[in-house]
Amino acid sequence: MSGSNVVHVKGIAPTTTEKEVHDFFSFCGKISNLSLTPESGEADAKKSATVTFEKETAAKTALLLDNTQLGPSAVRVEAAHSIDDIAGTHAASANEAKDENHHDIEQEDKPRSRIIAEYLAHGYVVSDQAIQQAIALDNKHGFSNKFTSALSNFDTKFKATDRAKGLDEKYNITNQATTGWRGLTSYFEKALDTPTGQKVRDFYVQTDKQVRDIHNEARRLADLKSGKTPAETAETTGPGAVGEVAAEPKPTA
């Protein structure tokens, strides 16, 4: 099987299950098919997987995970097309991003740096090289700018920057950020006009991200998921706040 929306994964540990492989790659985007088979007839043989995504952009993101730890083994992720060939094939506009009741943004429409931050927030180990490559692709292909347009639409619709406190009371953003942390509302802190809220927004606007910034965003996402308050989150995402992310090892819906 080949195609720009397909990746081949090698070196999967024999103890790693199909569900774990599916959970791992689901951060990249929706998976339409996944097959997992042993690489040989040996009892302890490593496994290989073929992952077919619904969109090419998801496969492009998956290529960033080459040599990333999946369970006890670092896996190789390859595709029929090079990452540069498929990186610019589809750039989602703000109109393609969902703006329904929950304001969800599809994984395929998120900046690659955001997706890597989600991996880190869930306890996966991602190399600094992969993080830097994600940042470079965001800058090169403008994904961050398109994603920022969706955030701007959110601002306009709810006038969040003018009445952040009232917005929280009316739409219960704090609760949504805890229970639906992948939704668009969770990309903002309780008030956008606070230093913490502005810092979160700057993460998506700035073009000179560093590896440290991705780790800080991962910490913020992990804190939101664990139910910490904005004040507590601010303490862990301040300047120089880099460290291990205490989060669940597997992604959740």
Buried (B, 14 or more C-beta within 10 A) or exposed (E): EEBBBBBBBBBBBBEBEEEBBBBBBBBBBEBEEBEBEBEEEEEEEBBBBBBBBBBBBBBBBBBBBBEBBBBEBBBBBEBBBEBEEBBBBBBBEBEBBBBEEBBBBBBBBBBBBBBBBBBBBBBBEBBEEBBBBBBBBBBEBBBBBBBBBBBEBBBEEBEBBEBBEEBBEEBEBBEBBBEBBBBBBBBBBBBBEBEBBBBBBEBBEEEEBEBBBBBBBBBBBBBBBBEBBBEEBBEBBEEEBBEEBEBEEEBEE
